[in-house]
Amino acid sequence: MSATGTVTRETWGPSRRDVAAELLGIVTALALAVVVAAFLAEHRPWLLFADGDSLVNVLVVTSIALGQQQDWAMSPVLFLPEATVHGLLSAFGFGVRETLALGAVVNLLALYGALRIAAGARRHATAPVTGALVALAVVGLLVVLEGGDEREGLQLAWMIGTTTYYSATVVAGVASLGLIRRALEARHRPWAAIVGLAIVSAVSVLSNPIHVAWTVVPALLVLGAVLAGARLDRARVGLLALSLIGGSLIGWTTRLAFADVIVADGANYLRPGRWADAARHYAEGWAQNADGPGGIVWQLVLLACWIVAVVLALRVRQGTGAWCLAAIGAVTPPFTLVWAVVLGTDADRYLQPLVYAPVAALVLLPALLAGRVPASARRAAVAVATGLALVAGIASAPVLVTAAQRTDADLACVTDWVDASGRVGAGQFWTVRAPKAYLADPSRLLQLDAWFQPYTWLVNRADFTGARPTFLVVDERSQPFQYPQGITESDAVSVACGRYTILDFGRELPLGTPHS
């Protein structure tokens, strides 16, 4: 309450206009999410609905729903937030494709939520809803420019639409940047942001330790620069650093409880002797992007985002929350590229911060433009852009629904045959993952290698208990099976299912020693 007895906005919270702006922002973000998800469902259906890695959470949720024994063999990534969200969405009773499509929309909405946190509180930021929507729209543009399943090259933005390719870690990284900003800009009570940062760090590192390299270390570097410059309250900056470190340590320690679940060999991820191969791989991916106009524009947009983050870091007053956001957005891409090469990694998904760190800094653009563009022009531009987004979202909704409900005839042929057989079969990882995920009971298809050894990777090891396959599912990606003595492929009856072939031996096939 002010000295005159008037109730102030700061006392009683946001005004009706603020609430309306936030609601309109959410609706617009939903429209953008539907547009991007529809593009993925229509142009990247394999990666969204059938890719081997994309389906692990479908398998987890289905297995739990069936009440089966849980004995999972996982990579260093546990996908805990992603599996939880997929489980909640599965409760609506949709099919696998529909749930995955809905998950893509939810992931993009979650990203908007993280960007809205990064855009700052209304009393400290200029047009924060607009800033968050601009950043989300840029993500959507990058997804579209990456093209369809047939495209090659370095493609990083589309992964936000899946349940596996570190979507939760991306959202957590952007949210962490926002919480750092809010803690630094809070006038009196930064504790909610500081505690929130610790919780996000703990959960993220527990689920996916790459959060340390993606977010924690770059943030600590920038906070260290703030401390060295003594521009802000040292105690507050120190608490932020402690929340990052403490939360990460809690998450890392909690991973010990999952030691039996994580079967990955660390040597497969830390290969400094192969740094030259890693550098060559990423350089070739970047060069492949330049093969077409879409890829070239994608490169230009990505470079522009990083340049904007650098410019913002140079123009915003050093040491403020906004400066930290811009600085982290500028520092993270080169830092990520360096450690990815030095460690000899060759997985494109590790480079996602090249997109999301500088994009997060774009939420500051409205403040940069406020004094340079007339308010009337800004309002008109926002109104037109919002209207276009809403129209595009409405037009894209039927496309998304149609793509999600589309039947993959070849896949359905396999799942119908397996369900009707009442028997257990097997196949190699990249071949069998999609049929396995779409079965009523995924344990009816086992993952094997070409030597009939159970391949325990991103799968419930309980599937193999007492199970003996009597048929194989193969496709063009399957390596030739090395059959046990006395068994040949000519012993099987072939069932054609489009791109798949079922080899029905009508007898149990012996299995070798499991491996990961």
C-alpha positions as CSV (number, residue, x, y, z in Angstrom):
1,M,0.0,0.0,0.0
2,S,1.4,3.4,-0.9
3,A,1.6,6.5,1.4
4,T,-1.7,7.7,0.0
5,G,-3.4,4.5,0.9
6,T,-3.7,3.3,-2.7
7,V,-3.2,-0.5,-3.2
8,T,-0.2,-0.9,-5.5
9,R,0.2,-3.5,-8.2
10,E,3.4,-4.8,-6.4
11,T,1.4,-5.5,-3.3
12,W,-1.5,-7.4,-4.9
13,G,0.2,-8.9,-7.9
14,P,-0.4,-8.5,-11.6
15,S,-3.2,-6.4,-13.1
16,R,-6.0,-7.8,-15.3
17,R,-4.1,-6.5,-18.3
18,D,-1.0,-8.5,-17.2
19,V,-3.1,-11.7,-16.7
20,A,-4.7,-11.2,-20.1
21,A,-1.3,-10.8,-21.7
22,E,0.1,-13.9,-20.1
23,L,-3.0,-15.9,-21.1
24,L,-2.7,-14.7,-24.7
25,G,1.0,-15.6,-24.6
26,I,0.2,-19.1,-23.6
27,V,-2.5,-19.5,-26.3
28,T,-0.1,-18.1,-28.9
29,A,2.6,-20.5,-27.7
30,L,0.2,-23.3,-28.0
31,A,-0.6,-22.3,-31.6
32,L,3.2,-22.2,-32.4
33,A,3.7,-25.6,-30.7
34,V,0.9,-27.1,-32.8
35,V,2.5,-25.7,-36.0
36,V,5.9,-27.2,-35.2
37,A,4.5,-30.5,-34.0
38,A,2.4,-30.8,-37.1
39,F,5.5,-30.2,-39.3
40,L,7.4,-32.9,-37.4
41,A,4.5,-35.3,-37.6
42,E,4.1,-34.7,-41.3
43,H,7.7,-34.4,-42.4
44,R,9.7,-36.4,-39.8
45,P,7.2,-39.2,-39.0
46,W,9.9,-41.8,-38.7
47,L,12.0,-39.9,-36.1
48,L,8.9,-38.8,-34.1
49,F,6.9,-42.1,-34.2
50,A,9.3,-45.0,-35.0
51,D,12.9,-44.2,-34.4
52,G,14.6,-46.8,-32.1
53,D,15.9,-44.3,-29.5
54,S,12.6,-42.2,-29.5
55,L,10.5,-45.1,-28.2
56,V,12.2,-46.0,-24.9
57,N,9.6,-44.1,-22.8
58,V,6.8,-45.8,-24.6
59,L,8.3,-49.1,-23.6
60,V,8.8,-48.0,-20.0
61,V,5.3,-46.7,-19.6
62,T,3.6,-49.7,-21.2
63,S,5.6,-52.1,-19.2
64,I,4.7,-50.4,-15.9
65,A,1.0,-50.2,-17.0
66,L,1.0,-54.0,-17.6
67,G,2.4,-54.6,-14.1
68,Q,5.5,-56.3,-15.4
69,Q,8.7,-56.8,-13.5
70,Q,11.0,-53.8,-14.0
71,D,14.7,-54.5,-14.7
72,W,15.8,-51.8,-17.1
73,A,19.1,-51.5,-18.9
74,M,19.6,-47.8,-19.6
75,S,22.2,-45.5,-21.0
76,P,23.7,-42.7,-18.7
77,V,20.4,-40.9,-19.4
78,L,17.5,-42.1,-17.3
79,F,14.8,-40.0,-19.0
80,L,12.9,-39.6,-15.7
81,P,11.1,-36.3,-16.5
82,E,10.4,-37.4,-20.0
83,A,9.0,-40.8,-18.9
84,T,6.9,-39.1,-16.3
85,V,5.3,-36.7,-18.8
86,H,4.7,-39.5,-21.3
87,G,3.1,-41.6,-18.6
88,L,0.8,-38.7,-17.7
89,L,-0.2,-38.2,-21.3
90,S,-0.8,-41.9,-21.8
91,A,-3.5,-41.6,-19.1
92,F,-5.7,-39.9,-21.7
93,G,-6.0,-43.2,-23.5
94,F,-4.7,-42.2,-26.9
95,G,-2.7,-44.6,-29.1
96,V,1.1,-44.5,-29.2
97,R,1.3,-42.1,-32.2
98,E,-1.3,-39.7,-30.8
99,T,0.5,-39.7,-27.4
100,L,3.9,-39.0,-29.0
101,A,2.3,-36.2,-31.1
102,L,0.7,-34.7,-28.0
103,G,4.1,-35.0,-26.2
104,A,5.7,-32.9,-28.9
105,V,3.2,-30.1,-28.3
106,V,3.8,-30.4,-24.5
107,N,7.5,-30.2,-24.9
108,L,7.3,-27.0,-27.0
109,L,4.9,-25.5,-24.4
110,A,7.3,-26.5,-21.7
111,L,10.1,-24.7,-23.6
112,Y,7.9,-21.6,-23.8
113,G,7.4,-21.8,-20.1
114,A,11.2,-21.9,-19.6
115,L,11.7,-19.0,-22.0
116,R,9.0,-17.0,-20.1
117,I,11.0,-17.6,-16.9
118,A,14.1,-16.3,-18.7
119,A,12.2,-13.3,-20.0
120,G,12.0,-12.0,-16.5
121,A,9.3,-10.7,-14.1
122,R,7.1,-7.9,-15.5
123,R,8.4,-5.3,-13.1
124,H,12.0,-5.8,-14.3
125,A,11.6,-6.7,-18.0
126,T,10.3,-5.1,-21.1
127,A,7.5,-7.1,-22.9
128,P,8.6,-10.4,-21.5
129,V,5.7,-12.4,-23.1
130,T,6.7,-11.0,-26.5
131,G,10.3,-11.9,-25.9
132,A,9.5,-15.5,-25.0
133,L,7.3,-15.9,-28.0
134,V,9.9,-14.5,-30.3
135,A,12.4,-17.0,-29.0
136,L,9.9,-19.9,-29.4
137,A,9.1,-18.7,-33.0
138,V,12.8,-18.8,-33.8
139,V,13.0,-22.4,-32.5
140,G,10.1,-23.3,-34.8
141,L,11.8,-21.6,-37.7
142,L,14.9,-23.7,-37.2
143,V,12.9,-26.9,-37.0
144,V,11.2,-26.1,-40.3
145,L,14.5,-25.2,-41.9
146,E,16.0,-28.5,-40.9
147,G,13.5,-30.2,-43.3
148,G,12.3,-33.8,-43.3
149,D,13.5,-37.3,-42.6
150,E,15.5,-37.3,-45.8
151,R,17.7,-34.4,-44.9
152,E,21.3,-34.9,-43.8
153,G,23.7,-32.6,-42.0
154,L,23.8,-31.1,-38.5
155,Q,20.2,-30.8,-37.3
156,L,19.6,-29.8,-33.7
157,A,16.3,-28.1,-33.2
158,W,13.8,-30.9,-34.1
159,M,14.9,-33.0,-31.1
160,I,12.8,-31.0,-28.8
161,G,9.7,-32.7,-30.2
162,T,10.8,-36.2,-29.1
163,T,10.4,-37.9,-25.7
164,T,14.1,-38.9,-25.6
165,Y,16.6,-36.7,-27.3
166,Y,17.2,-34.7,-24.1
167,S,14.1,-32.5,-24.4
168,A,13.8,-32.2,-20.6
169,T,17.5,-31.3,-20.3
170,V,17.0,-28.5,-22.9
171,V,14.0,-27.1,-21.0
172,A,15.8,-27.4,-17.7
173,G,18.8,-25.5,-19.2
174,V,16.7,-22.6,-20.4
175,A,14.8,-22.5,-17.1
176,S,18.0,-22.5,-15.2
177,L,19.2,-19.4,-17.1
178,G,15.8,-17.8,-16.3
179,L,16.1,-18.6,-12.6
180,I,19.6,-17.1,-12.4
181,R,18.2,-14.0,-14.0
182,R,15.2,-13.8,-11.6
183,A,17.3,-14.4,-8.6
184,L,19.7,-11.6,-9.5
185,E,16.8,-9.2,-10.3
186,A,14.6,-10.0,-7.2
187,R,14.6,-7.0,-4.9
188,H,14.2,-8.7,-1.6
189,R,13.4,-12.4,-1.8
190,P,15.5,-14.3,-4.3
191,W,15.1,-17.6,-2.4
192,A,12.4,-19.1,-4.6
193,A,14.6,-18.7,-7.6
194,I,17.7,-20.0,-5.8
195,V,16.0,-23.0,-4.4
196,G,14.3,-23.6,-7.7
197,L,17.7,-23.6,-9.4
198,A,19.0,-26.2,-7.0
199,I,16.0,-28.4,-7.6
200,V,16.2,-28.1,-11.4
201,S,20.0,-28.9,-11.2
202,A,19.5,-31.9,-9.0
203,V,16.7,-33.5,-11.0
204,S,18.4,-32.7,-14.3
205,V,21.8,-34.2,-13.3
206,L,20.0,-37.2,-11.8
207,S,18.3,-37.9,-15.1
208,N,21.0,-36.7,-17.5
209,P,24.5,-35.7,-16.3
210,I,25.1,-33.8,-19.5
211,H,23.2,-30.9,-17.8
212,V,26.5,-30.2,-16.1
213,A,28.3,-29.5,-19.3
214,W,25.4,-27.9,-21.0
215,T,24.3,-25.5,-18.3
216,V,26.1,-25.7,-14.9
217,V,29.6,-25.1,-16.0
218,P,28.8,-22.2,-18.5
219,A,26.7,-20.6,-15.8
220,L,29.4,-20.9,-13.2
221,L,31.9,-19.3,-15.6
222,V,29.6,-16.3,-16.1
223,L,28.8,-16.0,-12.3
224,G,32.5,-16.2,-11.6
225,A,33.0,-13.2,-13.9
226,V,30.3,-11.4,-12.0
227,L,32.0,-12.1,-8.7
228,A,35.4,-11.0,-10.1
229,G,33.8,-7.7,-11.2
230,A,32.1,-7.2,-7.9
231,R,29.1,-5.7,-9.8
232,L,26.4,-7.3,-7.6
233,D,25.7,-8.6,-4.1
234,R,28.5,-11.2,-3.8
235,A,26.4,-13.2,-1.3
236,R,23.6,-13.6,-3.7
237,V,25.9,-14.6,-6.6
238,G,27.7,-17.0,-4.3
239,L,24.4,-18.6,-3.3
240,L,23.5,-19.1,-7.0
241,A,26.8,-20.8,-7.6
242,L,26.3,-23.0,-4.5
243,S,22.8,-23.9,-5.7
244,L,24.2,-25.0,-9.0
245,I,27.0,-27.0,-7.5
246,G,25.0,-28.4,-4.6
247,G,22.0,-29.4,-6.7
248,S,24.3,-31.1,-9.2
249,L,26.1,-33.0,-6.4
250,I,22.8,-34.1,-5.0
251,G,21.7,-35.3,-8.4
252,W,25.0,-37.1,-9.1
253,T,24.9,-38.8,-5.7
254,T,21.3,-39.9,-6.2
255,R,22.4,-41.6,-9.4
256,L,24.2,-44.2,-7.3
257,A,20.7,-45.6,-6.5
258,F,20.4,-46.4,-10.2
259,A,23.8,-48.1,-10.6
260,D,22.2,-51.4,-11.6
261,V,20.1,-49.7,-14.2
262,I,22.9,-47.8,-16.0
263,V,24.8,-50.3,-18.1
264,A,26.7,-47.8,-20.4
265,D,30.5,-48.0,-20.5
266,G,31.9,-44.5,-19.8
267,A,34.7,-45.2,-22.3
268,N,32.2,-45.0,-25.1
269,Y,31.5,-41.3,-24.2
270,L,35.0,-40.1,-23.2
271,R,37.3,-40.6,-26.2
272,P,39.8,-37.7,-26.3
273,G,42.1,-39.7,-28.6
274,R,39.4,-39.3,-31.3
275,W,39.1,-35.5,-31.1
276,A,40.1,-35.2,-34.8
277,D,37.4,-37.6,-35.9
278,A,34.9,-35.6,-33.8
279,A,36.0,-32.4,-35.4
280,R,35.7,-33.9,-38.8
281,H,32.3,-35.3,-38.1
282,Y,30.8,-31.9,-37.0
283,A,32.5,-30.1,-39.8
284,E,31.1,-32.5,-42.4
285,G,27.6,-32.1,-40.8
286,W,27.9,-28.3,-41.0
287,A,29.1,-28.6,-44.7
288,Q,26.2,-30.9,-45.5
289,N,23.8,-28.2,-44.3
290,A,25.1,-25.9,-47.0
291,D,23.9,-28.3,-49.8
292,G,20.5,-26.6,-50.0
293,P,18.9,-23.2,-49.4
294,G,17.1,-24.3,-46.3
295,G,20.3,-25.5,-44.7
296,I,22.1,-22.3,-45.6
297,V,19.3,-20.2,-44.1
298,W,19.4,-22.5,-41.0
299,Q,23.1,-21.7,-40.6
300,L,22.5,-18.0,-41.0
301,V,19.7,-17.9,-38.5
302,L,21.8,-19.9,-36.0
303,L,24.8,-17.6,-36.4
304,A,22.5,-14.6,-36.1
305,C,21.1,-15.8,-32.8
306,W,24.6,-16.2,-31.4
307,I,25.7,-12.8,-32.7
308,V,22.6,-11.3,-31.1
309,A,23.5,-13.0,-27.8
310,V,27.1,-11.5,-28.0
311,V,25.8,-8.1,-28.8
312,L,23.3,-8.2,-26.0
313,A,26.1,-9.3,-23.6
314,L,28.1,-6.2,-24.7
315,R,25.3,-3.7,-24.5
316,V,23.4,-4.8,-21.4
317,R,24.8,-3.4,-18.1
318,Q,27.4,-5.9,-16.9
319,G,26.5,-7.9,-13.8
320,T,22.7,-7.7,-14.1
321,G,20.5,-10.6,-14.4
322,A,19.8,-9.8,-18.1
323,W,23.6,-9.6,-18.7
324,C,24.1,-13.0,-17.2
325,L,21.4,-14.4,-19.4
326,A,23.0,-12.9,-22.5
327,A,26.5,-13.8,-21.5
328,I,25.6,-17.5,-20.9
329,G,23.9,-17.5,-24.2
330,A,27.1,-16.2,-25.9
331,V,29.5,-18.4,-24.0
332,T,27.7,-21.7,-24.1
333,P,27.9,-22.5,-27.9
334,P,31.7,-22.2,-28.3
335,F,32.2,-23.9,-24.9
336,T,29.9,-26.8,-26.0
337,L,31.6,-27.2,-29.3
338,V,35.1,-27.3,-27.7
339,W,34.3,-29.9,-25.1
340,A,32.4,-32.1,-27.6
341,V,35.4,-32.1,-29.9
342,V,38.0,-32.5,-27.1
343,L,36.1,-35.5,-25.6
344,G,35.9,-37.1,-29.1
345,T,32.1,-37.3,-29.2
346,D,30.3,-37.7,-32.5
347,A,26.6,-37.5,-31.5
348,D,24.9,-34.4,-32.9
349,R,22.4,-34.3,-30.0
350,Y,25.3,-33.2,-27.7
351,L,25.4,-29.9,-29.6
352,Q,21.8,-28.8,-28.9
353,P,23.1,-25.9,-26.7
354,L,24.3,-24.3,-29.9
355,V,20.6,-23.6,-30.6
356,Y,19.0,-23.2,-27.2
357,A,21.5,-21.1,-25.3
358,P,21.6,-18.2,-27.8
359,V,17.9,-18.5,-28.5
360,A,17.2,-18.0,-24.8
361,A,19.0,-14.7,-25.0
362,L,16.5,-13.5,-27.6
363,V,14.0,-12.9,-24.9
364,L,15.9,-9.7,-24.3
365,L,15.2,-8.3,-27.8
366,P,12.1,-6.3,-26.8
367,A,14.2,-4.3,-24.3
368,L,16.9,-3.7,-26.9
369,L,14.3,-2.4,-29.4
370,A,12.1,-0.5,-27.0
371,G,14.0,2.8,-27.5
372,R,14.5,2.4,-31.2
373,V,11.1,1.4,-32.5
374,P,8.0,3.5,-31.9
375,A,5.5,1.9,-29.4
376,S,2.7,2.0,-32.0
377,A,4.8,0.1,-34.5
378,R,5.7,-2.5,-31.8
379,R,2.1,-3.0,-30.9
380,A,1.0,-3.4,-34.5
381,A,3.8,-5.9,-35.2
382,V,2.9,-7.9,-32.1
383,A,-0.8,-7.9,-33.0
384,V,-0.1,-9.0,-36.6
385,A,2.4,-11.7,-35.6
386,T,0.0,-13.0,-32.9
387,G,-2.9,-13.2,-35.4
388,L,-0.7,-15.1,-37.9
389,A,0.4,-17.5,-35.3
390,L,-3.1,-18.2,-34.1
391,V,-4.4,-18.7,-37.7
392,A,-1.4,-21.0,-38.5
393,G,-2.1,-23.0,-35.3
394,I,-5.7,-23.5,-36.2
395,A,-4.8,-24.6,-39.7
396,S,-2.1,-27.0,-38.5
397,A,-4.3,-28.7,-35.9
398,P,-6.0,-31.0,-38.4
399,V,-2.7,-31.8,-40.0
400,L,-1.3,-32.9,-36.7
401,V,-4.4,-35.0,-35.9
402,T,-4.3,-36.6,-39.3
403,A,-0.6,-37.5,-39.1
404,A,-1.0,-38.8,-35.6
405,Q,-3.9,-41.0,-36.5
406,R,-2.3,-42.3,-39.7
407,T,-1.7,-46.0,-39.8
408,D,1.7,-47.4,-40.7
409,A,0.4,-50.4,-42.7
410,D,3.8,-52.3,-42.6
411,L,4.1,-51.8,-38.9
412,A,0.5,-52.7,-38.2
413,C,1.0,-55.9,-40.3
414,V,3.8,-57.0,-37.9
415,T,2.1,-56.1,-34.7
416,D,-1.2,-57.7,-35.7
417,W,0.7,-60.9,-36.7
418,V,2.7,-61.0,-33.4
419,D,-0.4,-60.3,-31.3
420,A,-2.4,-63.0,-33.0
421,S,0.5,-65.5,-32.8
422,G,0.6,-65.6,-29.0
423,R,4.3,-66.4,-29.3
424,V,7.6,-64.6,-28.6
425,G,9.8,-63.3,-31.4
426,A,12.9,-61.3,-31.8
427,G,14.8,-58.8,-34.0
428,Q,17.7,-56.4,-34.1
429,F,17.6,-53.1,-32.3
430,W,16.9,-50.7,-35.2
431,T,14.4,-53.1,-36.7
432,V,12.4,-54.3,-33.8
433,R,12.1,-51.2,-31.7
434,A,9.0,-49.8,-33.5
435,P,7.1,-53.1,-33.6
436,K,8.0,-53.7,-30.0
437,A,6.7,-50.3,-28.9
438,Y,3.4,-50.7,-30.7
439,L,2.6,-54.2,-29.4
440,A,-0.1,-54.7,-26.8
441,D,2.7,-56.4,-24.8
442,P,6.2,-55.2,-25.8
443,S,7.9,-58.2,-24.1
444,R,6.7,-60.4,-27.0
445,L,9.5,-59.1,-29.1
446,L,13.1,-59.4,-27.9
447,Q,16.1,-57.4,-28.9
448,L,19.0,-59.5,-30.2
449,D,22.2,-58.9,-32.1
450,A,23.1,-60.8,-35.3
451,W,24.6,-63.6,-33.2
452,F,21.4,-64.3,-31.2
453,Q,22.8,-62.6,-28.1
454,P,20.2,-60.6,-26.1
455,Y,21.0,-56.9,-26.6
456,T,20.2,-55.3,-23.3
457,W,20.1,-51.6,-24.2
458,L,17.2,-49.2,-23.4
459,V,15.1,-52.3,-22.7
460,N,13.5,-54.2,-19.8
461,R,15.9,-57.1,-19.1
462,A,12.9,-58.9,-17.6
463,D,11.7,-59.5,-21.2
464,F,14.4,-62.2,-21.6
465,T,13.5,-64.2,-18.5
466,G,12.4,-67.6,-19.7
467,A,11.6,-66.3,-23.1
468,R,12.6,-68.2,-26.3
469,P,11.8,-66.6,-29.7
470,T,10.2,-68.7,-32.4
471,F,10.3,-66.1,-35.2
472,L,12.4,-63.2,-36.3
473,V,11.5,-59.8,-37.6
474,V,13.9,-58.4,-40.2
475,D,14.2,-55.4,-42.6
476,E,16.8,-53.9,-44.8
477,R,18.7,-52.5,-41.8
478,S,19.1,-55.9,-40.2
479,Q,22.5,-57.5,-40.4
480,P,22.5,-61.1,-41.7
481,F,21.8,-63.4,-38.7
482,Q,24.5,-65.9,-37.8
483,Y,22.2,-68.8,-37.0
484,P,22.9,-71.5,-34.4
485,Q,24.1,-74.8,-35.6
486,G,21.4,-76.8,-37.3
487,I,19.2,-73.8,-38.1
488,T,19.1,-72.0,-41.4
489,E,16.9,-69.2,-42.8
490,S,15.4,-71.7,-45.2
491,D,13.8,-73.5,-42.3
492,A,11.5,-70.5,-41.8
493,V,8.2,-69.6,-43.4
494,S,8.4,-66.0,-44.6
495,V,5.5,-63.5,-44.0
496,A,5.8,-60.3,-46.0
497,C,4.8,-57.1,-44.2
498,G,6.0,-54.4,-46.6
499,R,9.4,-53.2,-45.4
500,Y,9.4,-55.9,-42.7
501,T,9.6,-59.7,-43.1
502,I,8.7,-62.1,-40.5
503,L,10.7,-65.4,-40.5
504,D,8.6,-67.9,-38.6
505,F,10.6,-71.0,-37.6
506,G,7.8,-72.6,-35.6
507,R,10.4,-73.7,-33.0
508,E,12.3,-72.2,-30.2
509,L,15.6,-70.5,-31.2
510,P,18.5,-70.7,-28.6
511,L,19.9,-67.5,-27.3
512,G,23.5,-66.6,-26.3
513,T,24.9,-64.5,-23.5
514,P,23.3,-61.1,-23.0
515,H,25.3,-57.9,-23.5
516,S,24.8,-54.2,-23.6
